[in-house]
Amino acid sequence: QKEVEQNSGPLSVPEGAIASLNCTYSDRVSQSFFWYRQYSGKSPELIMSIYSNGDKEDGRFTAQLNKASQYVSLLIRDSQPSDSATYLCAVMGAGGTSYGKLTFGQGTILTVHP
Amino acid sequence: NAGVMQNPRHLVRRRGQEARLRCSPVKGHSHVYWYRQLPEEGLKFMVYLQKENIIDESGMPKERFSAEFPKEGPSILRIQQVVRGDSAAYFCASSPLSGSRVYEQYFGPGTRLTVT
């Protein structure tokens, strides 16, 4: 089992729709969760961080975390063509040797078509 | 505020040469991380450093790779005797020492290493 798994995609949604990206992780003691966006040929850009169960909203983005189910998701409302990118889920452990190290999923390619 | 800076942005080396990749963290950030992204693969952690200390090098290949973050100057990732399999994008990230964003890592533009 991979440490961090994302829905394989690619995901294609029409402009204005909600895009839903999912991620599961295997290390039950993980405490910090992040979503990065990476455009082709560019570096990852942090768009959301979440540490507690529940929802966290920032503009058109909502991150959801369920530690009991070891599941984290990202919703993008009113999707725009400029949202087309690879979305990376990243998980950080709770401490000790896991602190600081981000483990990334393989990414989900999102395409928003006009 | 300047973000994480990396140079060079592109580096071409012949097999057997040395590659030196430099990273200057965001001003005020004390934690530096190196990640590697191989073609068609995900981002993989390599090493986590603070000033003059290697905190976690569990992702570093055992041979030919080394990293440092001296008291003064940028962090350096050094690859000796490069091989074609080292061709990849190498990203540096940094995070602050404290505060609400202490766990958030901000990435630099990366160095694209090509080994011929």
Chai-1 contact restraints between the chains, C-beta under 6 A:
chainA,res_idxA,chainB,res_idxB,connection_type,confidence,min_distance_angstrom,max_distance_angstrom,comment,restraint_id
A,S32,B,Y103,contact,1.0,0.0,6.0,A-B,restraint_1
A,S43,B,F91,contact,1.0,0.0,6.0,A-B,restraint_2
A,S43,B,F107,contact,1.0,0.0,6.0,A-B,restraint_3
A,S43,B,P109,contact,1.0,0.0,6.0,A-B,restraint_4
A,S43,B,G110,contact,1.0,0.0,6.0,A-B,restraint_5
A,P44,B,F107,contact,1.0,0.0,6.0,A-B,restraint_6
A,L46,B,E104,contact,1.0,0.0,6.0,A-B,restraint_7
A,S49,B,E104,contact,1.0,0.0,6.0,A-B,restraint_8
A,T97,B,D56,contact,1.0,0.0,6.0,A-B,restraint_9
A,G100,B,Y48,contact,1.0,0.0,6.0,A-B,restraint_10
A,G100,B,D56,contact,1.0,0.0,6.0,A-B,restraint_11
A,K101,B,F45,contact,1.0,0.0,6.0,A-B,restraint_12
A,K101,B,D56,contact,1.0,0.0,6.0,A-B,restraint_13
A,F104,B,G42,contact,1.0,0.0,6.0,A-B,restraint_14
A,F104,B,L43,contact,1.0,0.0,6.0,A-B,restraint_15
A,Q106,B,G42,contact,1.0,0.0,6.0,A-B,restraint_16
